[in-house]
Amino acid sequence: MVVTPGVDMALGTRNALQHGRRSAVATALGVNLRIVVWTGAAGLGLAALIAASAAAFAAIKLARST
């Protein structure tokens, strides 16, 4: 979860001030789409790692149980 303002917030604010509400909404949608894509890619990568490695699966199970 992103809870601190950063570059994305600055970009949205700049676009809102320079180009108006429509541009700010488009920027926010783009930022959130990027977050969804990166989260999905990370999840798929982790799933592929777990499927390919019994040791990785065991490590995750061990970490979860402690």
mmCIF file of the N, C-alpha and C atoms, coordinates in Angstrom:
data_MODEL
# 
_entry.id   MODEL 
# 
loop_
_atom_site.group_PDB 
_atom_site.id 
_atom_site.type_symbol 
_atom_site.label_atom_id 
_atom_site.label_alt_id 
_atom_site.label_comp_id 
_atom_site.label_asym_id 
_atom_site.label_entity_id 
_atom_site.label_seq_id 
_atom_site.pdbx_PDB_ins_code 
_atom_site.Cartn_x 
_atom_site.Cartn_y 
_atom_site.Cartn_z 
_atom_site.occupancy 
_atom_site.B_iso_or_equiv 
_atom_site.pdbx_formal_charge 
_atom_site.auth_seq_id 
_atom_site.auth_comp_id 
_atom_site.auth_asym_id 
_atom_site.auth_atom_id 
_atom_site.pdbx_PDB_model_num 
ATOM 1   N N  . MET A 1 1  ? 0.841  -1.169  0.000   1.00 0.00 ? 1  MET A N  1 
ATOM 2   C CA . MET A 1 1  ? 0.000  0.000   0.000   1.00 0.00 ? 1  MET A CA 1 
ATOM 3   C C  . MET A 1 1  ? 0.889  1.235   0.000   1.00 0.00 ? 1  MET A C  1 
ATOM 4   N N  . VAL A 1 2  ? 0.529  2.183   -0.802  1.00 0.00 ? 2  VAL A N  1 
ATOM 5   C CA . VAL A 1 2  ? 1.262  3.440   -0.874  1.00 0.00 ? 2  VAL A CA 1 
ATOM 6   C C  . VAL A 1 2  ? 0.513  4.461   -0.027  1.00 0.00 ? 2  VAL A C  1 
ATOM 7   N N  . VAL A 1 3  ? 1.174  4.985   0.993   1.00 0.00 ? 3  VAL A N  1 
ATOM 8   C CA . VAL A 1 3  ? 0.491  5.927   1.880   1.00 0.00 ? 3  VAL A CA 1 
ATOM 9   C C  . VAL A 1 3  ? 1.200  7.267   1.988   1.00 0.00 ? 3  VAL A C  1 
ATOM 10  N N  . THR A 1 4  ? 2.352  7.418   1.343   1.00 0.00 ? 4  THR A N  1 
ATOM 11  C CA . THR A 1 4  ? 3.063  8.684   1.410   1.00 0.00 ? 4  THR A CA 1 
ATOM 12  C C  . THR A 1 4  ? 3.063  9.347   0.039   1.00 0.00 ? 4  THR A C  1 
ATOM 13  N N  . PRO A 1 5  ? 2.970  10.654  -0.001  1.00 0.00 ? 5  PRO A N  1 
ATOM 14  C CA . PRO A 1 5  ? 3.024  11.324  -1.299  1.00 0.00 ? 5  PRO A CA 1 
ATOM 15  C C  . PRO A 1 5  ? 4.428  11.203  -1.890  1.00 0.00 ? 5  PRO A C  1 
ATOM 16  N N  . GLY A 1 6  ? 4.475  11.099  -3.177  1.00 0.00 ? 6  GLY A N  1 
ATOM 17  C CA . GLY A 1 6  ? 5.758  10.963  -3.841  1.00 0.00 ? 6  GLY A CA 1 
ATOM 18  C C  . GLY A 1 6  ? 5.687  11.530  -5.242  1.00 0.00 ? 6  GLY A C  1 
ATOM 19  N N  . VAL A 1 7  ? 6.446  10.937  -6.130  1.00 0.00 ? 7  VAL A N  1 
ATOM 20  C CA . VAL A 1 7  ? 6.530  11.411  -7.501  1.00 0.00 ? 7  VAL A CA 1 
ATOM 21  C C  . VAL A 1 7  ? 5.169  11.319  -8.199  1.00 0.00 ? 7  VAL A C  1 
ATOM 22  N N  . ASP A 1 8  ? 4.434  10.245  -7.948  1.00 0.00 ? 8  ASP A N  1 
ATOM 23  C CA . ASP A 1 8  ? 3.121  10.091  -8.578  1.00 0.00 ? 8  ASP A CA 1 
ATOM 24  C C  . ASP A 1 8  ? 2.173  11.213  -8.155  1.00 0.00 ? 8  ASP A C  1 
ATOM 25  N N  . MET A 1 9  ? 2.210  11.556  -6.887  1.00 0.00 ? 9  MET A N  1 
ATOM 26  C CA . MET A 1 9  ? 1.356  12.629  -6.378  1.00 0.00 ? 9  MET A CA 1 
ATOM 27  C C  . MET A 1 9  ? 1.759  13.967  -6.988  1.00 0.00 ? 9  MET A C  1 
ATOM 28  N N  . ALA A 1 10 ? 3.057  14.183  -7.097  1.00 0.00 ? 10 ALA A N  1 
ATOM 29  C CA . ALA A 1 10 ? 3.545  15.428  -7.698  1.00 0.00 ? 10 ALA A CA 1 
ATOM 30  C C  . ALA A 1 10 ? 3.118  15.530  -9.163  1.00 0.00 ? 10 ALA A C  1 
ATOM 31  N N  . LEU A 1 11 ? 3.199  14.435  -9.885  1.00 0.00 ? 11 LEU A N  1 
ATOM 32  C CA . LEU A 1 11 ? 2.791  14.419  -11.289 1.00 0.00 ? 11 LEU A CA 1 
ATOM 33  C C  . LEU A 1 11 ? 1.304  14.707  -11.426 1.00 0.00 ? 11 LEU A C  1 
ATOM 34  N N  . GLY A 1 12 ? 0.495  14.077  -10.601 1.00 0.00 ? 12 GLY A N  1 
ATOM 35  C CA . GLY A 1 12 ? -0.949 14.323  -10.635 1.00 0.00 ? 12 GLY A CA 1 
ATOM 36  C C  . GLY A 1 12 ? -1.290 15.766  -10.313 1.00 0.00 ? 12 GLY A C  1 
ATOM 37  N N  . THR A 1 13 ? -0.632 16.307  -9.310  1.00 0.00 ? 13 THR A N  1 
ATOM 38  C CA . THR A 1 13 ? -0.870 17.700  -8.925  1.00 0.00 ? 13 THR A CA 1 
ATOM 39  C C  . THR A 1 13 ? -0.460 18.656  -10.037 1.00 0.00 ? 13 THR A C  1 
ATOM 40  N N  . ARG A 1 14 ? 0.713  18.398  -10.630 1.00 0.00 ? 14 ARG A N  1 
ATOM 41  C CA . ARG A 1 14 ? 1.176  19.255  -11.720 1.00 0.00 ? 14 ARG A CA 1 
ATOM 42  C C  . ARG A 1 14 ? 0.205  19.211  -12.898 1.00 0.00 ? 14 ARG A C  1 
ATOM 43  N N  . ASN A 1 15 ? -0.228 18.010  -13.272 1.00 0.00 ? 15 ASN A N  1 
ATOM 44  C CA . ASN A 1 15 ? -1.157 17.892  -14.391 1.00 0.00 ? 15 ASN A CA 1 
ATOM 45  C C  . ASN A 1 15 ? -2.493 18.559  -14.082 1.00 0.00 ? 15 ASN A C  1 
ATOM 46  N N  . ALA A 1 16 ? -2.940 18.465  -12.837 1.00 0.00 ? 16 ALA A N  1 
ATOM 47  C CA . ALA A 1 16 ? -4.194 19.120  -12.456 1.00 0.00 ? 16 ALA A CA 1 
ATOM 48  C C  . ALA A 1 16 ? -4.069 20.638  -12.574 1.00 0.00 ? 16 ALA A C  1 
ATOM 49  N N  . LEU A 1 17 ? -2.958 21.175  -12.108 1.00 0.00 ? 17 LEU A N  1 
ATOM 50  C CA . LEU A 1 17 ? -2.778 22.623  -12.132 1.00 0.00 ? 17 LEU A CA 1 
ATOM 51  C C  . LEU A 1 17 ? -2.545 23.155  -13.544 1.00 0.00 ? 17 LEU A C  1 
ATOM 52  N N  . GLN A 1 18 ? -1.815 22.402  -14.363 1.00 0.00 ? 18 GLN A N  1 
ATOM 53  C CA . GLN A 1 18 ? -1.484 22.884  -15.703 1.00 0.00 ? 18 GLN A CA 1 
ATOM 54  C C  . GLN A 1 18 ? -2.548 22.550  -16.742 1.00 0.00 ? 18 GLN A C  1 
ATOM 55  N N  . HIS A 1 19 ? -3.213 21.400  -16.597 1.00 0.00 ? 19 HIS A N  1 
ATOM 56  C CA . HIS A 1 19 ? -4.082 20.926  -17.665 1.00 0.00 ? 19 HIS A CA 1 
ATOM 57  C C  . HIS A 1 19 ? -5.524 20.653  -17.231 1.00 0.00 ? 19 HIS A C  1 
ATOM 58  N N  . GLY A 1 20 ? -5.792 20.741  -15.957 1.00 0.00 ? 20 GLY A N  1 
ATOM 59  C CA . GLY A 1 20 ? -7.167 20.585  -15.497 1.00 0.00 ? 20 GLY A CA 1 
ATOM 60  C C  . GLY A 1 20 ? -7.491 19.200  -14.962 1.00 0.00 ? 20 GLY A C  1 
ATOM 61  N N  . ARG A 1 21 ? -8.754 19.080  -14.597 1.00 0.00 ? 21 ARG A N  1 
ATOM 62  C CA . ARG A 1 21 ? -9.243 17.879  -13.922 1.00 0.00 ? 21 ARG A CA 1 
ATOM 63  C C  . ARG A 1 21 ? -9.135 16.613  -14.783 1.00 0.00 ? 21 ARG A C  1 
ATOM 64  N N  . ARG A 1 22 ? -9.480 16.707  -16.042 1.00 0.00 ? 22 ARG A N  1 
ATOM 65  C CA . ARG A 1 22 ? -9.449 15.536  -16.919 1.00 0.00 ? 22 ARG A CA 1 
ATOM 66  C C  . ARG A 1 22 ? -8.037 14.943  -16.986 1.00 0.00 ? 22 ARG A C  1 
ATOM 67  N N  . SER A 1 23 ? -7.044 15.791  -17.096 1.00 0.00 ? 23 SER A N  1 
ATOM 68  C CA . SER A 1 23 ? -5.662 15.322  -17.142 1.00 0.00 ? 23 SER A CA 1 
ATOM 69  C C  . SER A 1 23 ? -5.248 14.691  -15.812 1.00 0.00 ? 23 SER A C  1 
ATOM 70  N N  . ALA A 1 24 ? -5.688 15.273  -14.716 1.00 0.00 ? 24 ALA A N  1 
ATOM 71  C CA . ALA A 1 24 ? -5.365 14.716  -13.398 1.00 0.00 ? 24 ALA A CA 1 
ATOM 72  C C  . ALA A 1 24 ? -5.995 13.339  -13.213 1.00 0.00 ? 24 ALA A C  1 
ATOM 73  N N  . VAL A 1 25 ? -7.236 13.183  -13.657 1.00 0.00 ? 25 VAL A N  1 
ATOM 74  C CA . VAL A 1 25 ? -7.912 11.883  -13.551 1.00 0.00 ? 25 VAL A CA 1 
ATOM 75  C C  . VAL A 1 25 ? -7.213 10.853  -14.425 1.00 0.00 ? 25 VAL A C  1 
ATOM 76  N N  . ALA A 1 26 ? -6.827 11.244  -15.638 1.00 0.00 ? 26 ALA A N  1 
ATOM 77  C CA . ALA A 1 26 ? -6.107 10.328  -16.525 1.00 0.00 ? 26 ALA A CA 1 
ATOM 78  C C  . ALA A 1 26 ? -4.771 9.919   -15.908 1.00 0.00 ? 26 ALA A C  1 
ATOM 79  N N  . THR A 1 27 ? -4.097 10.853  -15.283 1.00 0.00 ? 27 THR A N  1 
ATOM 80  C CA . THR A 1 27 ? -2.826 10.550  -14.620 1.00 0.00 ? 27 THR A CA 1 
ATOM 81  C C  . THR A 1 27 ? -3.039 9.574   -13.471 1.00 0.00 ? 27 THR A C  1 
ATOM 82  N N  . ALA A 1 28 ? -4.065 9.806   -12.666 1.00 0.00 ? 28 ALA A N  1 
ATOM 83  C CA . ALA A 1 28 ? -4.356 8.913   -11.539 1.00 0.00 ? 28 ALA A CA 1 
ATOM 84  C C  . ALA A 1 28 ? -4.696 7.510   -12.025 1.00 0.00 ? 28 ALA A C  1 
ATOM 85  N N  . LEU A 1 29 ? -5.479 7.413   -13.101 1.00 0.00 ? 29 LEU A N  1 
ATOM 86  C CA . LEU A 1 29 ? -5.811 6.095   -13.647 1.00 0.00 ? 29 LEU A CA 1 
ATOM 87  C C  . LEU A 1 29 ? -4.560 5.397   -14.171 1.00 0.00 ? 29 LEU A C  1 
ATOM 88  N N  . GLY A 1 30 ? -3.699 6.142   -14.824 1.00 0.00 ? 30 GLY A N  1 
ATOM 89  C CA . GLY A 1 30 ? -2.452 5.565   -15.326 1.00 0.00 ? 30 GLY A CA 1 
ATOM 90  C C  . GLY A 1 30 ? -1.545 5.078   -14.209 1.00 0.00 ? 30 GLY A C  1 
ATOM 91  N N  . VAL A 1 31 ? -1.428 5.857   -13.163 1.00 0.00 ? 31 VAL A N  1 
ATOM 92  C CA . VAL A 1 31 ? -0.601 5.471   -12.018 1.00 0.00 ? 31 VAL A CA 1 
ATOM 93  C C  . VAL A 1 31 ? -1.153 4.196   -11.381 1.00 0.00 ? 31 VAL A C  1 
ATOM 94  N N  . ASN A 1 32 ? -2.460 4.133   -11.201 1.00 0.00 ? 32 ASN A N  1 
ATOM 95  C CA . ASN A 1 32 ? -3.050 2.953   -10.572 1.00 0.00 ? 32 ASN A CA 1 
ATOM 96  C C  . ASN A 1 32 ? -2.983 1.729   -11.467 1.00 0.00 ? 32 ASN A C  1 
ATOM 97  N N  . LEU A 1 33 ? -3.103 1.911   -12.757 1.00 0.00 ? 33 LEU A N  1 
ATOM 98  C CA . LEU A 1 33 ? -2.943 0.793   -13.683 1.00 0.00 ? 33 LEU A CA 1 
ATOM 99  C C  . LEU A 1 33 ? -1.523 0.242   -13.604 1.00 0.00 ? 33 LEU A C  1 
ATOM 100 N N  . ARG A 1 34 ? -0.545 1.142   -13.520 1.00 0.00 ? 34 ARG A N  1 
ATOM 101 C CA . ARG A 1 34 ? 0.844  0.709   -13.378 1.00 0.00 ? 34 ARG A CA 1 
ATOM 102 C C  . ARG A 1 34 ? 1.038  -0.105  -12.099 1.00 0.00 ? 34 ARG A C  1 
ATOM 103 N N  . ILE A 1 35 ? 0.430  0.325   -11.012 1.00 0.00 ? 35 ILE A N  1 
ATOM 104 C CA . ILE A 1 35 ? 0.549  -0.403  -9.747  1.00 0.00 ? 35 ILE A CA 1 
ATOM 105 C C  . ILE A 1 35 ? -0.064 -1.793  -9.869  1.00 0.00 ? 35 ILE A C  1 
ATOM 106 N N  . VAL A 1 36 ? -1.215 -1.892  -10.517 1.00 0.00 ? 36 VAL A N  1 
ATOM 107 C CA . VAL A 1 36 ? -1.875 -3.193  -10.710 1.00 0.00 ? 36 VAL A CA 1 
ATOM 108 C C  . VAL A 1 36 ? -0.996 -4.116  -11.553 1.00 0.00 ? 36 VAL A C  1 
ATOM 109 N N  . VAL A 1 37 ? -0.424 -3.576  -12.629 1.00 0.00 ? 37 VAL A N  1 
ATOM 110 C CA . VAL A 1 37 ? 0.425  -4.391  -13.508 1.00 0.00 ? 37 VAL A CA 1 
ATOM 111 C C  . VAL A 1 37 ? 1.666  -4.876  -12.764 1.00 0.00 ? 37 VAL A C  1 
ATOM 112 N N  . TRP A 1 38 ? 2.325  -3.989  -12.036 1.00 0.00 ? 38 TRP A N  1 
ATOM 113 C CA . TRP A 1 38 ? 3.531  -4.381  -11.302 1.00 0.00 ? 38 TRP A CA 1 
ATOM 114 C C  . TRP A 1 38 ? 3.203  -5.392  -10.199 1.00 0.00 ? 38 TRP A C  1 
ATOM 115 N N  . THR A 1 39 ? 2.075  -5.211  -9.520  1.00 0.00 ? 39 THR A N  1 
ATOM 116 C CA . THR A 1 39 ? 1.672  -6.165  -8.486  1.00 0.00 ? 39 THR A CA 1 
ATOM 117 C C  . THR A 1 39 ? 1.398  -7.530  -9.086  1.00 0.00 ? 39 THR A C  1 
ATOM 118 N N  . GLY A 1 40 ? 0.705  -7.550  -10.206 1.00 0.00 ? 40 GLY A N  1 
ATOM 119 C CA . GLY A 1 40 ? 0.441  -8.815  -10.891 1.00 0.00 ? 40 GLY A CA 1 
ATOM 120 C C  . GLY A 1 40 ? 1.714  -9.491  -11.363 1.00 0.00 ? 40 GLY A C  1 
ATOM 121 N N  . ALA A 1 41 ? 2.627  -8.716  -11.925 1.00 0.00 ? 41 ALA A N  1 
ATOM 122 C CA . ALA A 1 41 ? 3.901  -9.270  -12.392 1.00 0.00 ? 41 ALA A CA 1 
ATOM 123 C C  . ALA A 1 41 ? 4.703  -9.841  -11.225 1.00 0.00 ? 41 ALA A C  1 
ATOM 124 N N  . ALA A 1 42 ? 4.709  -9.134  -10.112 1.00 0.00 ? 42 ALA A N  1 
ATOM 125 C CA . ALA A 1 42 ? 5.425  -9.630  -8.940  1.00 0.00 ? 42 ALA A CA 1 
ATOM 126 C C  . ALA A 1 42 ? 4.788  -10.911 -8.422  1.00 0.00 ? 42 ALA A C  1 
ATOM 127 N N  . GLY A 1 43 ? 3.476  -10.944 -8.394  1.00 0.00 ? 43 GLY A N  1 
ATOM 128 C CA . GLY A 1 43 ? 2.772  -12.147 -7.944  1.00 0.00 ? 43 GLY A CA 1 
ATOM 129 C C  . GLY A 1 43 ? 3.042  -13.332 -8.849  1.00 0.00 ? 43 GLY A C  1 
ATOM 130 N N  . LEU A 1 44 ? 3.019  -13.110 -10.158 1.00 0.00 ? 44 LEU A N  1 
ATOM 131 C CA . LEU A 1 44 ? 3.305  -14.191 -11.096 1.00 0.00 ? 44 LEU A CA 1 
ATOM 132 C C  . LEU A 1 44 ? 4.754  -14.670 -10.980 1.00 0.00 ? 44 LEU A C  1 
ATOM 133 N N  . GLY A 1 45 ? 5.657  -13.740 -10.771 1.00 0.00 ? 45 GLY A N  1 
ATOM 134 C CA . GLY A 1 45 ? 7.062  -14.113 -10.606 1.00 0.00 ? 45 GLY A CA 1 
ATOM 135 C C  . GLY A 1 45 ? 7.274  -14.937 -9.349  1.00 0.00 ? 45 GLY A C  1 
ATOM 136 N N  . LEU A 1 46 ? 6.631  -14.546 -8.263  1.00 0.00 ? 46 LEU A N  1 
ATOM 137 C CA . LEU A 1 46 ? 6.742  -15.307 -7.021  1.00 0.00 ? 46 LEU A CA 1 
ATOM 138 C C  . LEU A 1 46 ? 6.113  -16.680 -7.176  1.00 0.00 ? 46 LEU A C  1 
ATOM 139 N N  . ALA A 1 47 ? 4.980  -16.740 -7.856  1.00 0.00 ? 47 ALA A N  1 
ATOM 140 C CA . ALA A 1 47 ? 4.328  -18.032 -8.083  1.00 0.00 ? 47 ALA A CA 1 
ATOM 141 C C  . ALA A 1 47 ? 5.211  -18.940 -8.934  1.00 0.00 ? 47 ALA A C  1 
ATOM 142 N N  . ALA A 1 48 ? 5.862  -18.383 -9.938  1.00 0.00 ? 48 ALA A N  1 
ATOM 143 C CA . ALA A 1 48 ? 6.756  -19.175 -10.783 1.00 0.00 ? 48 ALA A CA 1 
ATOM 144 C C  . ALA A 1 48 ? 7.960  -19.666 -9.984  1.00 0.00 ? 48 ALA A C  1 
ATOM 145 N N  . LEU A 1 49 ? 8.488  -18.826 -9.107  1.00 0.00 ? 49 LEU A N  1 
ATOM 146 C CA . LEU A 1 49 ? 9.619  -19.224 -8.269  1.00 0.00 ? 49 LEU A CA 1 
ATOM 147 C C  . LEU A 1 49 ? 9.228  -20.355 -7.331  1.00 0.00 ? 49 LEU A C  1 
ATOM 148 N N  . ILE A 1 50 ? 8.072  -20.243 -6.719  1.00 0.00 ? 50 ILE A N  1 
ATOM 149 C CA . ILE A 1 50 ? 7.613  -21.283 -5.795  1.00 0.00 ? 50 ILE A CA 1 
ATOM 150 C C  . ILE A 1 50 ? 7.369  -22.587 -6.540  1.00 0.00 ? 50 ILE A C  1 
ATOM 151 N N  . ALA A 1 51 ? 6.771  -22.498 -7.726  1.00 0.00 ? 51 ALA A N  1 
ATOM 152 C CA . ALA A 1 51 ? 6.492  -23.707 -8.508  1.00 0.00 ? 51 ALA A CA 1 
ATOM 153 C C  . ALA A 1 51 ? 7.774  -24.376 -8.970  1.00 0.00 ? 51 ALA A C  1 
ATOM 154 N N  . ALA A 1 52 ? 8.824  -23.598 -9.228  1.00 0.00 ? 52 ALA A N  1 
ATOM 155 C CA . ALA A 1 52 ? 10.073 -24.147 -9.760  1.00 0.00 ? 52 ALA A CA 1 
ATOM 156 C C  . ALA A 1 52 ? 11.019 -24.632 -8.672  1.00 0.00 ? 52 ALA A C  1 
ATOM 157 N N  . SER A 1 53 ? 10.818 -24.202 -7.449  1.00 0.00 ? 53 SER A N  1 
ATOM 158 C CA . SER A 1 53 ? 11.798 -24.506 -6.411  1.00 0.00 ? 53 SER A CA 1 
ATOM 159 C C  . SER A 1 53 ? 11.129 -25.022 -5.138  1.00 0.00 ? 53 SER A C  1 
ATOM 160 N N  . ALA A 1 54 ? 11.396 -26.262 -4.831  1.00 0.00 ? 54 ALA A N  1 
ATOM 161 C CA . ALA A 1 54 ? 10.877 -26.842 -3.589  1.00 0.00 ? 54 ALA A CA 1 
ATOM 162 C C  . ALA A 1 54 ? 11.495 -26.138 -2.382  1.00 0.00 ? 54 ALA A C  1 
ATOM 163 N N  . ALA A 1 55 ? 12.767 -25.731 -2.506  1.00 0.00 ? 55 ALA A N  1 
ATOM 164 C CA . ALA A 1 55 ? 13.440 -25.039 -1.401  1.00 0.00 ? 55 ALA A CA 1 
ATOM 165 C C  . ALA A 1 55 ? 12.775 -23.687 -1.126  1.00 0.00 ? 55 ALA A C  1 
ATOM 166 N N  . ALA A 1 56 ? 12.409 -22.957 -2.185  1.00 0.00 ? 56 ALA A N  1 
ATOM 167 C CA . ALA A 1 56 ? 11.735 -21.670 -1.998  1.00 0.00 ? 56 ALA A CA 1 
ATOM 168 C C  . ALA A 1 56 ? 10.381 -21.874 -1.323  1.00 0.00 ? 56 ALA A C  1 
ATOM 169 N N  . PHE A 1 57 ? 9.659  -22.908 -1.736  1.00 0.00 ? 57 PHE A N  1 
ATOM 170 C CA . PHE A 1 57 ? 8.367  -23.208 -1.121  1.00 0.00 ? 57 PHE A CA 1 
ATOM 171 C C  . PHE A 1 57 ? 8.547  -23.533 0.357   1.00 0.00 ? 57 PHE A C  1 
ATOM 172 N N  . ALA A 1 58 ? 9.549  -24.349 0.675   1.00 0.00 ? 58 ALA A N  1 
ATOM 173 C CA . ALA A 1 58 ? 9.815  -24.692 2.066   1.00 0.00 ? 58 ALA A CA 1 
ATOM 174 C C  . ALA A 1 58 ? 10.188 -23.465 2.890   1.00 0.00 ? 58 ALA A C  1 
ATOM 175 N N  . ALA A 1 59 ? 10.980 -22.569 2.307   1.00 0.00 ? 59 ALA A N  1 
ATOM 176 C CA . ALA A 1 59 ? 11.392 -21.352 3.013   1.00 0.00 ? 59 ALA A CA 1 
ATOM 177 C C  . ALA A 1 59 ? 10.179 -20.464 3.314   1.00 0.00 ? 59 ALA A C  1 
ATOM 178 N N  . ILE A 1 60 ? 9.266  -20.373 2.359   1.00 0.00 ? 60 ILE A N  1 
ATOM 179 C CA . ILE A 1 60 ? 8.070  -19.562 2.577   1.00 0.00 ? 60 ILE A CA 1 
ATOM 180 C C  . ILE A 1 60 ? 7.178  -20.186 3.645   1.00 0.00 ? 60 ILE A C  1 
ATOM 181 N N  . LYS A 1 61 ? 7.037  -21.481 3.605   1.00 0.00 ? 61 LYS A N  1 
ATOM 182 C CA . LYS A 1 61 ? 6.248  -22.157 4.634   1.00 0.00 ? 61 LYS A CA 1 
ATOM 183 C C  . LYS A 1 61 ? 6.865  -21.963 6.007   1.00 0.00 ? 61 LYS A C  1 
ATOM 184 N N  . LEU A 1 62 ? 8.200  -22.069 6.088   1.00 0.00 ? 62 LEU A N  1 
ATOM 185 C CA . LEU A 1 62 ? 8.894  -21.867 7.364   1.00 0.00 ? 62 LEU A CA 1 
ATOM 186 C C  . LEU A 1 62 ? 8.715  -20.436 7.859   1.00 0.00 ? 62 LEU A C  1 
ATOM 187 N N  . ALA A 1 63 ? 8.870  -19.476 6.976   1.00 0.00 ? 63 ALA A N  1 
ATOM 188 C CA . ALA A 1 63 ? 8.727  -18.065 7.361   1.00 0.00 ? 63 ALA A CA 1 
ATOM 189 C C  . ALA A 1 63 ? 7.301  -17.772 7.822   1.00 0.00 ? 63 ALA A C  1 
ATOM 190 N N  . ARG A 1 64 ? 6.346  -18.379 7.195   1.00 0.00 ? 64 ARG A N  1 
ATOM 191 C CA . ARG A 1 64 ? 4.936  -18.161 7.538   1.00 0.00 ? 64 ARG A CA 1 
ATOM 192 C C  . ARG A 1 64 ? 4.599  -18.739 8.907   1.00 0.00 ? 64 ARG A C  1 
ATOM 193 N N  . SER A 1 65 ? 5.233  -19.846 9.250   1.00 0.00 ? 65 SER A N  1 
ATOM 194 C CA . SER A 1 65 ? 4.903  -20.515 10.516  1.00 0.00 ? 65 SER A CA 1 
ATOM 195 C C  . SER A 1 65 ? 5.567  -19.861 11.718  1.00 0.00 ? 65 SER A C  1 
ATOM 196 N N  . THR A 1 66 ? 6.554  -18.996 11.508  1.00 0.00 ? 66 THR A N  1 
ATOM 197 C CA . THR A 1 66 ? 7.227  -18.373 12.651  1.00 0.00 ? 66 THR A CA 1 
ATOM 198 C C  . THR A 1 66 ? 6.656  -17.043 12.981  1.00 0.00 ? 66 THR A C  1 
# 
